Amino acid sequence: MAKKSSVERNKKRIRLADKYAAKRAELLATAKDESLTNEERFKARLKLSELPRNSAKSRVRNRCGVTGRPRGYYRKLNMSRISLRDLASKGQIPGMVKSSW
């Protein structure tokens, strides 16, 4: 199991990223719009930098939904390789069979 504080911190980042996604996208579009003056674009960049750092989507870490493990993560299944192997061995994932030869 991962530390509970790490998992909770990541959940907070997910909430913040969802909350500020629209505002962040709007400011980013304004900052990249070359038809605007440089001052307007610079103001948009400043407002973007005033947003909380943890509201950026890139700060969210993919973690296992079962254990919270941050590495060896399968996006499609929302779990780590270790949890996947355990559940597959117990027969709890439909259609998945442990290979043997």
C-alpha positions as CSV (number, residue, x, y, z in Angstrom):
1,M,0.0,0.0,0.0
2,A,1.2,3.5,-0.8
3,K,1.2,6.1,1.9
4,K,-2.3,7.5,2.5
5,S,-1.0,11.0,2.4
6,S,0.4,10.5,-1.1
7,V,-2.9,9.1,-2.4
8,E,-5.0,11.9,-0.8
9,R,-2.6,14.5,-2.2
10,N,-3.1,13.0,-5.7
11,K,-6.9,13.0,-5.2
12,K,-6.7,16.7,-4.3
13,R,-4.7,17.4,-7.5
14,I,-7.4,15.6,-9.5
15,R,-10.1,17.7,-8.0
16,L,-8.2,20.9,-8.6
17,A,-7.4,20.0,-12.2
18,D,-11.1,19.4,-12.9
19,K,-12.1,22.6,-11.1
20,Y,-9.7,24.9,-13.0
21,A,-9.6,23.0,-16.4
22,A,-12.0,25.4,-18.2
23,K,-10.3,28.6,-16.8
24,R,-6.8,27.2,-17.6
25,A,-7.8,26.3,-21.2
26,E,-9.3,29.8,-21.7
27,L,-6.2,31.6,-20.5
28,L,-3.9,29.3,-22.5
29,A,-5.9,30.0,-25.7
30,T,-5.7,33.7,-25.0
31,A,-2.0,33.5,-24.4
32,K,-1.4,31.6,-27.6
33,D,-3.7,33.8,-29.7
34,E,-1.3,35.9,-32.0
35,S,-4.0,38.2,-33.1
36,L,-4.0,39.9,-29.6
37,T,-1.5,42.4,-28.5
38,N,1.6,41.3,-26.5
39,E,0.3,43.0,-23.4
40,E,-3.0,41.1,-23.5
41,R,-1.1,37.8,-24.0
42,F,1.3,38.6,-21.2
43,K,-1.6,39.4,-18.8
44,A,-3.1,36.0,-19.7
45,R,0.2,34.3,-18.9
46,L,0.4,36.2,-15.5
47,K,-3.2,35.1,-14.7
48,L,-2.3,31.6,-15.7
49,S,0.7,31.6,-13.3
50,E,-1.5,32.8,-10.5
51,L,-3.6,29.6,-10.6
52,P,-2.7,26.9,-8.1
53,R,0.2,24.8,-9.3
54,N,-1.6,21.6,-8.4
55,S,-4.5,22.6,-10.8
56,A,-2.3,21.6,-13.7
57,K,-3.2,18.3,-15.4
58,S,0.4,17.3,-15.7
59,R,0.9,17.2,-11.9
60,V,-1.6,14.4,-11.5
61,R,0.1,11.0,-11.0
62,N,-1.5,7.8,-12.3
63,R,-1.9,5.5,-9.3
64,C,-3.3,2.0,-8.9
65,G,-7.0,2.1,-7.9
66,V,-6.5,-0.9,-5.6
67,T,-3.2,-0.2,-3.8
68,G,-2.2,3.4,-4.7
69,R,1.1,2.2,-6.2
70,P,2.5,4.9,-8.5
71,R,4.6,2.7,-10.9
72,G,3.8,-0.1,-13.2
73,Y,0.4,1.3,-13.9
74,Y,-2.0,0.0,-16.6
75,R,-4.3,2.9,-17.8
76,K,-6.8,0.6,-19.4
77,L,-7.4,-1.3,-16.1
78,N,-6.6,1.5,-13.6
79,M,-4.3,-0.8,-11.6
80,S,-0.7,-1.7,-11.2
81,R,1.0,-4.8,-12.6
82,I,1.2,-6.4,-9.2
83,S,-2.5,-5.9,-8.4
84,L,-3.4,-7.2,-11.9
85,R,-1.4,-10.3,-11.4
86,D,-2.9,-11.0,-8.0
87,L,-6.5,-10.5,-9.2
88,A,-5.8,-12.5,-12.3
89,S,-4.4,-15.4,-10.3
90,K,-7.5,-15.4,-8.1
91,G,-9.7,-15.5,-11.2
92,Q,-11.4,-12.1,-10.4
93,I,-10.7,-10.5,-13.8
94,P,-13.0,-12.0,-16.5
95,G,-11.2,-13.6,-19.5
96,M,-7.7,-13.3,-18.0
97,V,-5.8,-16.5,-17.6
98,K,-2.2,-16.8,-16.3
99,S,-0.1,-18.3,-19.0
100,S,1.9,-21.5,-18.5
101,W,4.0,-23.5,-21.0
